Amino acid sequence: MEELSSYTQPLTSLTFDFITHLVIAGGCEFSTNELLCLTSIKNLGVLELIQPADEVCAVFSQVNDRLIRGWTEMEDPFPLLRILRIWGDHGITQKSLRLVSKFPALAMYD
């Protein structure tokens, strides 16, 4: 299995030459540490984590309030992130609303 960084490295621009839209869906399974490193993509404008509703769900990475809290504890997390969509995971609660408010550019949280 490829590490998440092998996919995200070409999407990263430290000079903001372009804005990245990243969708993680289907049978993707990455460790929590790998998902925490998404904050290093400073040019990330849209992040979608879409958990499938079928049997593939069993191998999807765990996305929950703890992960979001971890993102907020990273240095300068998601400075350009405008849209964050997390679909289908029951590990996300209303507590996450307070956490995502720490992302400076966030305009839509679904």
N, C-alpha and C positions, 0 to 999 in steps of 0.2 A: 504494500500500500504506500502511495506517495504521501509525503508530509504536506501539510497545508501550505507551508512556506514555498514549496516548489510551484504552487499555483499563484500565490499572492506576490511573489517577488517581481514578476513582470508587470504587475498592476500598480506598483508603488512608484511614486514620483515625489521626492522630497522638496522639489522646487514648485510643486503644484502646476506643472505643465499640462496636466490633464486630471480630470476627476474620475474616480473609479466607482462602478456599480457592481457589487459582488452579491451573487446569489449562491447560497449553499443549500442544496435540496437533495431529495432522493436518498440513495443508500450511502450517503457520506457519513463517515464516522471519524471524527478528529478528537484528540484529547482536549481536556479543558485548558491545558497550558497552550495548546496550539490556538484555540479560540481566543484566549486572553491576548495573544500576540497580534490579533487583528487591529488593536489600537496603534500598532506601529505603522499601519498604512495611513499616513497623515493626509493623503489625498482621497480618502474614502468618503464619498458623498452619499451613497445609498448602500445599505446592508440589509439583505433579506435572508432570513433563516427559515426555511419552509420544511416542516416535518411532514412526511407523507402519512396518509391516513390508513394505509394498508399494512401488510406484514413487513414491509421494508422498514417500518417505524422502529422495529426492534434494534436496528443497527444505526439509527440516527444519533448524532452527538447530543449529549444532554445539555439543554439550554434552560437555565433557571435564574432566579433572582441572585443567587451567589455568583454566577458568571457576570451578570450585569454589575454587581457590586465590585467584582474584581476589575472590570473595565474601568470603573470610576476611580479606582485606586491607582491606576497606572498614570505615569507622567504625561500630561497634556493629551488626554484621551479624545480621539475623534474630533479634531478641531474643525473639520469641514463637513462632518456627517449631518446631512439634512433630513434623511429618511431612514428610520429603523423599523423594519417589519419582522416580527417573530410570530410565525403562524403554527398553530397546532400543538404547542407544547404546554402542558398543564403545570409546568414548574414555574411559570411566570405569574406573579400575583400583582395586586394593586400597589404593593410596596415598591415595585419597580418604577412606578411613576415618579416617585421622589428621587430615585437614583438617576434616571435618564435626564433629569433636569440639569445634571452636571455637565452634559455635553453641550458646549457653547452654541453651536449652530443648529441644533436639532429643531426641526420645524414640524415633523410628523412622526408619531410613534404609534404603531399599529400592532 
